[in-house]
Amino acid sequence: MELELRRGHLQTMAKIAFILFVVNAIGLSLAANIMGTNQSISCGETLVSSDLTFELGFFTRGNSSMSYLGIWYKFSPQTVVWVANRDNPLADRNGVIRFSNVSNLVVLNQSNGVVWSSKLSRVLRNLVAQLLDSGSLVLWDKSGSSVDEAYSWQSFDYPTDMLLPSLKLGLNLKTGLEWHLTAWKSINDPSPGDYINVLKLSSGSTSV
């Protein structure tokens, strides 16, 4: 009888521990997809979309010591869908991403030099960065009424080599931005390669 009671107690404790783990994991995932102006992300730290599909952080490839800020599938970290500083890699693994004093999202090297910037044209005081379930990193003013309103900046406007659902190709007639894909130089080098996928508009065609 005592053995059965002890076994039942252990099973109950295991169930409670599992429930606490699930609740804690859900809470962390919901909180970890947004970064505020007073926060930063260093190597080894990440943002995770609320549905746990995408993850943003610093990564390296192969035996290289150079690192990049990127977004990848959380269940497949080798499948990188977006790279920020592909033209200007960090020489080591000491990068950090944070907001600058002019409300731009920046990647800094060990010497606090800027290797990449979102290059916003206006200053916003309540800016936050959020990794959406679509795989897009967006900047928006949290003083607005909804995150679904127009974003101040989004990574989908600067695609690399991966076409995701909701990501567009072509020409944005409102901003003049051209959305196109550019191959990696090699499997371990995300810098722009020789091949570009461009959607050409014929005369009379319209775009967004």
N, C-alpha and C positions, 0 to 999 in steps of 0.2 A: 504493500500500500504506500509506504513512504517513497519507494522508488517511482511509483506512478505519479504521486503528487509532485515530486521533484521534476520529473520529465514534463508534466503539464505546466509547471512553473517556468521551466526553460523555454517551452514552446510559446508561452504567453509573452515572455520577455523578448523573444526573437521577433514576434509579430509586432510588438510595440516599437522595437528598434527599427524594423523595416518601415513602418508607417512614418516614424520621425525622419528617417532618411529620405523617403519620398517627398514629404512635406518640405523638408529643408532644401532638397534639390530643386523643387519647383520654385520655391522662393528665391533661391540664388539665380536660377535661370531667368526669372522675370526681372530681377534687379540688375543682372549683369549684362543686359543688352544696351544700356545707356551709360554714357560718360558725361559728367558735368564739367563746367569750366574750372573747377577746383580739383579735378582728378587727372590722373595720367595712367598710361599703360607702358610697362617696361617689358623686356624680353622675359618670357615665361608667364606673362599675364595676358588675358584675352577678354574680349567681349563675345558673348554667345547670343544668337538670335533667340527670341522667346520660344520658338518651336524646336529649338536644339538642332537645327539643320546646318546653320552656318556659324563659323567662328572667325574672329578677326584677331590678329596678333602679328608678331614678328616670326619669320621663318628663314631657314637656310636650306640649301639644296646640295646634295652630294657631299664632297669633302671640303667645300668652300667655307671660309670663315665669314664671307659677306652675308649680310642679312637684309631682309626686305619686310615692309609692312604689307600684309596681304589678307585676303579673305579666302577661306577654303571650306569644303564640306567637313563638318565635325566628325562624321563617321568615316571620312576618307581624307585625312590631312594632306596627302600627297596631291590631291586634286584641288589646285589653287585656281580660283575663279576671278581674282582681281589682285593687282599689285599696284601699290601707290608709287613708290620710289624706284621703279624699274630702270629709269635712266640714271639714277644716282644712288647706288647701293651703299649701305653702311659697311665700313671696313671691318667691323667686329660685331659682337652681339650685345652691345651696350646702348642700343637705341631706345628712345622713349617717344611716345606720342602724347601730346597735350595741347591745350589751347594757348595761343599767344596772347599778349596784352591787347591785341587789336582784333580779337575774336576769330582768328584763323586757326584751323587745326593744323599742327605742324609736327613733323618728325625731326627729332634732334639727334645728333651724334654725341659721342662722349665729351666733346668740347663745347656742347650746346650750340653747335652750328646747325642751321636749318638745311636739311637735305630734301625736304618735300613740304609743300604747303597747299592748303585748299584754295588759297588766293581769292578769298571773298572780297568783293568790291566795297562792302559797307560794314560798319561796326554794329554788332548786335550784342546787347548786354546779357541776355538770358539764353544764350546759345547752348545747345546740347548736341552730342553726337549719339546716333542710335543705329544699331545694326538690325535691319528689318528682316522679316521672315523670307523676303524675296531674294536676300543676299546683297542688297544695296546698303551702303553706309550713307546715312543722310545727316545733314545739319539742319536744325530747325529751332525757331525761337519758342521756348516753352511758355512764354507769356501769351502766345496765341491761343486760340480756342481749341485747336485740334492738331495732332501730329500729321493728319492726312491733308492739311493745307499745303500750299506751295512750299517746297523745301528751299532753303537758302543755298544749298549745295547738295549734290548726290553723286556717288561713285558711278552710278549708271550712265552719267553724262561723259564719263571717261573710261570706257571699257578697255580691257586689255586683249585677251585672246579667247575668252569664253563667252558664248551666247547663252544667257539664262532667260527663262520665261519672264516677260515684262520688260526685258532690256531691248531697246530699239536700235535699228540701224538706219542710216539715212542722214537727213539734214533737218535740224531744228530751225524752222524759219523765224521763230521768235528770238532766239539767242544767237543764231549763226553757228552753233556747234554742229560738227559733223561726227556722227557716231559710226565708228568702224572698228574692226578687230585687227590686231597686229600680232603675228605669231611670236613666240619666244625664240630667242637666238638658238637655244639648244634646250634639251630636257632639264638641265640644271642651271640654265642661265635665262632668267625672265626678261632680260633687256630686249628691246624691239628687234625682231628678226627681219628677214627679207620679204616676207609675204604679208599682204594686207587684204582683208576682205572688206570691200567697199560696196555699198548699194548706190548705184548711179541712177539719178532721176532723169527720165526722159522729158522733153519739152511738154508742158501742159500738165505734168504730174505735180502732186502736192505732197507735202510732208507735214509733220507736226509743228 
